[in-house]
Amino acid sequence: MGIHKELTDRTRAVMPSWLALYYDEPIAIDRGEGRTVWDLEGNEYLDFFAGILTTMTAYSLPEVTAAINEQAAKVLHTSTLYLNQPMIELAEMVAELSGIPDARVFFTPSGTEANDAAMLLATTYRKSNQVLALRNSYHGRSFTAIALTSHRSWSPTGYSGLNVHYVQGPYKVRSPYKDMSDGAFIEAAVADLRQVMDMMTS
């Protein structure tokens, strides 16, 4: 039995079935360098996926690795209950680059948590749990993000505290509007949005 087959069997024995594995014969990434990764059997791949866009800085980039090692040797984790100089400096950079007057910056560890924070802010400010989300969308694995996700294959539950309504997004290729001209598509998407908003207020 190959190492990938063994790891696949072990994964399916202890991990939930809704954690999808890619490929009929999944591979286990062992290490990476630059844009190249190697699996546990030594096969080399050119990585066009970047860990679902998470490792866009490349693998084993010396300056990134050095910065991670330097920070880990000082403080691996602390809380926002304390002042954090590197976080403040990065927030200042982001605020300046944003061009938003009097910008405020809140860091999250992933897109899922960013979506959770956005939903918390929006629903609290509006005092409403009604949310518009795009069809054919994916927003993460948290309870809130799953409620926003329209792909049922990426959503193990339909239960949510949010009242979500799905509208047509700007991507028309896999939609009922794929054969329309751009102008007709825009008109149809706007009509769809109006219809959904009318249902929400009726």
C-alpha positions as CSV (number, residue, x, y, z in Angstrom):
1,M,0.0,0.0,0.0
2,G,1.4,3.4,-1.0
3,I,1.8,6.2,1.5
4,H,-0.9,8.3,-0.1
5,K,-3.4,5.4,-0.1
6,E,-2.6,4.7,3.6
7,L,-3.1,8.4,4.5
8,T,-6.3,8.6,2.5
9,D,-7.7,5.6,4.4
10,R,-6.6,7.1,7.8
11,T,-8.1,10.5,6.8
12,R,-11.5,9.0,6.0
13,A,-11.4,7.0,9.3
14,V,-11.0,10.1,11.5
15,M,-12.0,13.2,9.6
16,P,-15.6,14.3,8.6
17,S,-16.9,13.2,5.2
18,W,-17.6,16.8,4.2
19,L,-13.9,17.7,4.2
20,A,-13.4,17.1,0.5
21,L,-10.2,15.6,-0.9
22,Y,-9.1,16.5,-4.4
23,Y,-8.3,13.9,-7.0
24,D,-9.4,10.2,-7.1
25,E,-6.0,9.4,-5.7
26,P,-5.2,12.3,-3.2
27,I,-1.6,13.5,-2.8
28,A,0.1,14.5,0.5
29,I,2.2,17.7,0.1
30,D,5.4,17.2,2.0
31,R,7.4,20.4,1.3
32,G,7.6,23.3,-1.0
33,E,10.1,25.7,-2.4
34,G,9.2,28.8,-4.5
35,R,6.3,27.7,-6.7
36,T,7.2,24.0,-6.5
37,V,5.9,21.3,-4.1
38,W,6.8,17.7,-3.5
39,D,4.7,14.9,-2.2
40,L,5.6,12.2,0.3
41,E,6.8,9.9,-2.5
42,G,9.1,12.6,-4.0
43,N,7.0,13.6,-7.0
44,E,7.5,17.2,-8.0
45,Y,4.6,19.5,-8.9
46,L,4.3,23.1,-10.1
47,D,1.8,24.7,-7.8
48,F,-0.9,26.8,-9.4
49,F,-3.2,26.5,-6.4
50,A,-1.2,28.3,-3.6
51,G,-3.0,26.5,-0.8
52,I,-6.3,28.1,-2.0
53,L,-4.5,31.4,-2.4
54,T,-3.1,31.3,1.1
55,T,0.5,30.9,0.2
56,M,0.9,33.4,-2.5
57,T,4.2,34.6,-1.1
58,A,5.7,31.3,-2.4
59,Y,7.0,28.4,-0.3
60,S,10.1,28.6,1.9
61,L,10.8,32.2,0.8
62,P,13.8,33.1,2.9
63,E,12.7,36.6,4.1
64,V,9.2,35.3,5.0
65,T,10.6,32.2,6.8
66,A,13.1,34.5,8.7
67,A,10.4,36.9,9.8
68,I,8.2,34.0,11.1
69,N,11.2,32.4,12.9
70,E,12.1,35.8,14.5
71,Q,8.6,36.4,15.7
72,A,8.1,32.9,16.9
73,A,11.3,33.1,19.0
74,K,10.0,36.3,20.7
75,V,6.3,35.8,21.2
76,L,4.2,33.2,19.4
77,H,0.9,34.5,20.6
78,T,-0.5,37.3,22.7
79,S,-3.9,39.1,22.9
80,T,-5.3,42.3,21.7
81,L,-5.8,43.1,25.4
82,Y,-2.1,44.2,25.2
83,L,-0.4,46.7,22.9
84,N,1.2,45.0,20.0
85,Q,3.8,47.1,18.1
86,P,4.1,45.0,14.9
87,M,0.2,44.8,14.6
88,I,0.0,48.6,15.1
89,E,2.6,49.2,12.4
90,L,0.9,46.9,9.9
91,A,-2.5,48.5,10.7
92,E,-1.0,51.9,10.0
93,M,0.4,50.7,6.6
94,V,-3.0,49.2,5.6
95,A,-4.9,52.3,6.7
96,E,-2.6,54.5,4.7
97,L,-2.8,52.3,1.6
98,S,-6.6,52.1,1.8
99,G,-7.1,55.8,1.2
100,I,-10.1,55.7,3.5
101,P,-10.2,58.8,5.8
102,D,-9.9,57.9,9.5
103,A,-9.7,54.2,8.6
104,R,-9.8,51.5,11.2
105,V,-8.1,48.1,10.7
106,F,-9.2,44.8,12.2
107,F,-7.1,41.7,11.5
108,T,-8.5,38.2,11.3
109,P,-6.6,34.9,10.7
110,S,-8.6,33.9,7.6
111,G,-11.3,34.9,5.1
112,T,-13.8,32.9,7.1
113,E,-13.3,35.0,10.2
114,A,-13.3,38.2,8.1
115,N,-16.7,37.2,6.8
116,D,-17.9,36.5,10.4
117,A,-16.7,39.9,11.6
118,A,-18.4,41.6,8.6
119,M,-21.7,39.8,9.4
120,L,-21.4,40.7,13.1
121,L,-20.8,44.4,12.3
122,A,-23.5,44.6,9.6
123,T,-26.3,42.7,11.5
124,T,-25.5,44.6,14.7
125,Y,-25.5,48.0,13.0
126,R,-28.7,47.3,11.0
127,K,-30.4,45.4,13.9
128,S,-31.5,42.8,11.3
129,N,-30.5,39.2,10.4
130,Q,-31.5,39.6,6.8
131,V,-28.5,39.2,4.4
132,L,-28.1,39.1,0.7
133,A,-25.5,36.7,-0.6
134,L,-24.4,35.7,-4.1
135,R,-25.5,32.5,-5.8
136,N,-22.7,30.0,-6.5
137,S,-20.7,31.6,-3.7
138,Y,-18.3,30.2,-1.0
139,H,-17.6,32.1,2.2
140,G,-15.8,29.7,4.6
141,R,-16.4,26.9,7.1
142,S,-17.7,28.6,10.2
143,F,-21.4,28.5,11.1
144,T,-22.0,32.0,9.8
145,A,-19.9,31.5,6.6
146,I,-21.7,28.3,5.8
147,A,-25.1,30.0,6.1
148,L,-23.9,32.5,3.4
149,T,-22.5,29.8,1.1
150,S,-24.9,28.8,-1.6
151,H,-23.1,25.7,-2.8
152,R,-24.7,22.8,-0.8
153,S,-21.7,20.6,-1.5
154,W,-19.6,23.1,0.6
155,S,-22.3,23.4,3.3
156,P,-23.0,20.5,5.7
157,T,-26.0,22.2,7.3
158,G,-28.8,24.5,6.2
159,Y,-29.5,25.7,9.7
160,S,-28.6,29.3,10.6
161,G,-29.4,32.3,12.7
162,L,-29.2,34.4,9.5
163,N,-32.1,35.0,7.1
164,V,-30.1,34.7,3.8
165,H,-31.5,35.5,0.4
166,Y,-29.4,34.7,-2.7
167,V,-29.0,37.0,-5.7
168,Q,-27.3,36.7,-9.0
169,G,-23.6,37.8,-8.9
170,P,-21.5,39.3,-11.7
171,Y,-20.3,35.8,-12.9
172,K,-22.7,34.7,-15.6
173,V,-20.8,31.7,-17.1
174,R,-22.5,29.0,-15.0
175,S,-25.8,30.9,-14.5
176,P,-29.2,30.9,-16.4
177,Y,-28.0,34.1,-18.0
178,K,-24.9,32.8,-19.7
179,D,-26.2,33.3,-23.2
180,M,-27.2,36.9,-22.7
181,S,-25.3,40.0,-23.8
182,D,-23.6,41.9,-21.1
183,G,-26.2,44.6,-21.1
184,A,-29.1,42.2,-20.9
185,F,-27.3,40.2,-18.2
186,I,-26.9,43.4,-16.1
187,E,-30.6,44.2,-16.5
188,A,-31.6,40.6,-15.5
189,A,-29.3,40.7,-12.5
190,V,-30.8,44.0,-11.3
191,A,-34.3,42.7,-11.8
192,D,-33.4,39.6,-9.8
193,L,-32.0,41.8,-7.0
194,R,-35.2,43.9,-7.0
195,Q,-37.4,40.9,-6.9
196,V,-35.5,39.4,-3.9
197,M,-35.5,42.7,-2.0
198,D,-39.3,43.0,-2.6
199,M,-39.7,39.5,-1.1
200,M,-37.6,40.5,1.9
201,T,-39.7,43.6,2.6
202,S,-43.2,42.1,1.9
